[in-house]
Amino acid sequence: MKLLVLGSGGREHALVWKLAHSRHVSRLWVAPGNAGTALEHLRVSGGPVENVPIAADNIEALLEFARTHHPDLTVVGPDNPLALGVVDRFQEEGFTIWGPNQRAAQFEASKAFSQEFMERHGIPTALSGVFTEPIAAKEFCARLNGRCAVKADGLALGKGVLLTSTLAEAERAVDEILVDKSFGAAGSQVVIQELLEGMEISLHALCDGRTAKLFPTAQDHKRALDGDLGLNTGGMGTYSPAPFLTDAELERVGQQILQPWLAGCAVDGIDFRGLLYPGVMLTASGPKVLEFNARFGDPETQVYLPRLENDLFELLMASVGGTLDRIDLKWSPDACVCVVAASAGYPGPVTRDKIITGLDEVAALPGVKVFHAGTAHRGGHCVTSGGRVLGVTAWAPTLASARDRAYAALDHIHFEGMQFRRDIAAKGLR
């Protein structure tokens, strides 16, 4: 089978790495890929994964590539091509593609859409309001005493959420999104939620339009600095499993969220075939959904796929074909930890083309995989090319040993300005 993967981040490198291990995959392209994806080789033939210099959201160029090379399956990694309707366009031309169509992708592309869906179908979530005018938005913030999650409605690279604890902070957040347009068109309207208290976890479920298969727990670390301080980022690290739910509790939480979600999709005529990723807060009054994503998480993918024992290609084809009910997901009992190494200044503006050293040493370590995100090959060197640069990932029988192995591997890696959190998985170990 010939595969085309869309995207260039750490999530896509992890997807490519796992798909390259499939016994079904004989050729694999990734558009545009990164320095890490270009180093992968296929299990079946030993041939290389091939990077293609086409942006993941350049749908017409991707279609032209597909018409020429005829991939048997296209796999969409990032959110933006989904929101732009890449799945619909490929399907119109007869290509098999994995990911939710444009209507289903609204669960992530519009926080207002997903919030209204949850309230309409009885999915537990935070008290919220949707606003286009700053005055009304600030009045709602005052009702919440300034303890708010203020969110740009559209896609903002995981950074469009501002958490506030005072009314002054909340009013500034409203102005930043609605008045200053700090998030561009993503901030044409704002969703304001009460600031929920509890333990936040990431849930993932693979869906085929009728069936949803729940993944184990994971926990992301969104803030830039240790102790959950600093600005929101796309994610500075993660680990799985997160020890805050037993298997029975996870199943119960999944039912409380996924059953009404599936029923709501059926009522609304939404055919969701892809990966649903709800961010969930475990509050004193039960689990509540903070928001939905419509694709694999990043960096959650980097800890899920090393633990996944199924053939990923087979799972994605079952998701597309509506046959997930015939498959049981199988997971390694090992714990897995991913620590993100980012460029100086992230999540703000960053400098690029910093030479990365130590990758060959880490490649020789057991139980470790470095997933590339913002990297490129230039002048014979692997260099930085974005905010989040690497996801240094390790697995071991215990969470403590996986964490130690990841940080020991990170000690070998260096680039100018490299920053990372030193407390990934600390909550799980406590």
Summary of the structure (lengths in Angstrom):
residues: 430
radius of gyration: 20.6
end to end distance: 45.0
largest distance: 62.0
contacts: 1584
relative contact order: 0.13
helix: 33%
strand: 28%
